[in-house]
Amino acid sequence: MSEIPHLLVHDHADNVGVVVVEGLTAGTDMLCCVTHDNSTFRLKAGADVPIGHKIALKDLKAGDTAIKYGEDIGKVIADIPKGAHVHTHNVKTKRW
């Protein structure tokens, strides 16, 4: 039986991925799949992250742009280490 991905990433240019499993816990060695070409990589979860929420694929600094599905989804407002939860506490949408 093949392993099921924990995290989906749309494109190699993205710097966040989306958790696609319930109950992801800090320290999990995640299988990450890039849907553009079905390539995979591994990343350690730095926090418990709910399904549907985002995780940083690399260290992000305040002022950086969060990229998901090839799109600008917001401005990083606090440093986010690789593997950490990306959400409203550290990214602000640019939509409003």
N, C-alpha and C positions, 0 to 999 in steps of 0.2 A: 504494500500500500504506500502511495506517495504521500509526502508531507503536505499539509494544507498551509498556505501562506497566512501569516499573521497581519501583514501590512501590504497594501497595494499602493503603487506609485505609477502615475500615468506615463511620465517621460523622464529621461535621464536628466533633463534640465530642472526638474522639480527639486525643491529642498525640504518638502514635507511629504509624508505619506499618510494614508488613512488606515486606521485599525479596523480589521474585518472579522475579528473574533471576539466573543464575549469573555470577560474575565481576564484580560491581559494584565499580568502583574510585573512589577519592577524586577529586573534581573533576567527576564525571559530572553532567550536567544531566539530572536524572531527570524523567520524566513520571510523575506521581502521580495515581491514580484513586480517587475516593471512591465506594465501591460502593453506598452508600445511594441516590445519585441520579445516578451515572455522571458527575459533574463531574470536572474535572481541574485540576491546578495543577502548577507546576514547583518543584523544590527541588534544590539542589546537594549532592551527597554529600560529606560532610566526611571520610570514611574509606573504606577498602576494607571492605565488609560482605558476609558470606556470605548466600546465599539462605536465607530463613526467619528471618533475624535482623531486629531492629527498628532504625529510625532516628527520631530526634527531629524532630518537625514544627515545633517552636519551642524557644527556649531554656528549659531546665528547670533549676530550682534544687534543691539538696539540701533534702529535706523535702517536695517536691512529690509528687503521685501520678501515676504513669504510667498512661495510659488507652489501652487497645487493645480494639477490638470493643465499645466502650461500657462496658467493664469495668475496674475497678481491678486492675492486674496487678502492682503493687508500689510501694514507696517509693523515690524517687530518693535515693541516698546520696552522690552527688557531682554537681556541676554538669555539665550536658550541653548543649553548644551546639547550636543548630539545625543539622540535617544530620548530626549525629554518631551513631555506633554506640551503641545502647542494649542493654546486656547485663548479665551478673552483676557486672561490675566497677563499675557505676554505678547499678544498681537491685537492690533486695533484695525478694524475694517476701514477701507478708504471709501466705502459706498456712501456713508453719511457722516 
